[in-house]
Protein backbone atom coordinates (compact mmCIF):
# COMPACT_ATOMS: atom_id res chain seq x y z
CA UNK A 1 0.00 0.00 0.00
CA UNK A 2 2.79 2.41 0.89
CA UNK A 3 4.65 1.66 -2.35
CA UNK A 4 1.46 2.14 -4.36
CA UNK A 5 0.95 5.54 -2.72
CA UNK A 6 4.54 6.54 -3.52
CA UNK A 7 4.12 5.52 -7.17
CA UNK A 8 0.90 7.52 -7.38
CA UNK A 9 2.57 10.64 -5.98
CA UNK A 10 5.53 10.30 -8.36
CA UNK A 11 3.16 9.81 -11.30
CA UNK A 12 1.18 12.91 -10.26
CA UNK A 13 4.37 14.97 -10.02
CA UNK A 14 5.54 13.80 -13.46
CA UNK A 15 2.12 14.52 -14.95
CA UNK A 16 2.09 18.03 -13.41
CA UNK A 17 5.59 18.77 -14.67
CA UNK A 18 4.62 17.63 -18.16
CA UNK A 19 1.52 19.84 -18.13
CA UNK A 20 3.58 22.84 -16.99
CA UNK A 21 6.11 22.24 -19.78
CA UNK A 22 3.30 21.98 -22.34
CA UNK A 23 1.82 25.28 -21.12
CA UNK A 24 5.16 26.99 -21.65
C-alpha positions in Angstrom: 0.0 0.0 0.0 2.8 2.4 0.9 4.7 1.7 -2.3 1.5 2.1 -4.4 1.0 5.5 -2.7 4.5 6.5 -3.5 4.1 5.5 -7.2 0.9 7.5 -7.4 2.6 10.6 -6.0 5.5 10.3 -8.4 3.2 9.8 -11.3 1.2 12.9 -10.3 4.4 15.0 -10.0 5.5 13.8 -13.5 2.1 14.5 -14.9 2.1 18.0 -13.4 5.6 18.8 -14.7 4.6 17.6 -18.2 1.5 19.8 -18.1 3.6 22.8 -17.0 6.1 22.2 -19.8 3.3 22.0 -22.3 1.8 25.3 -21.1 5.2 27.0 -21.7 
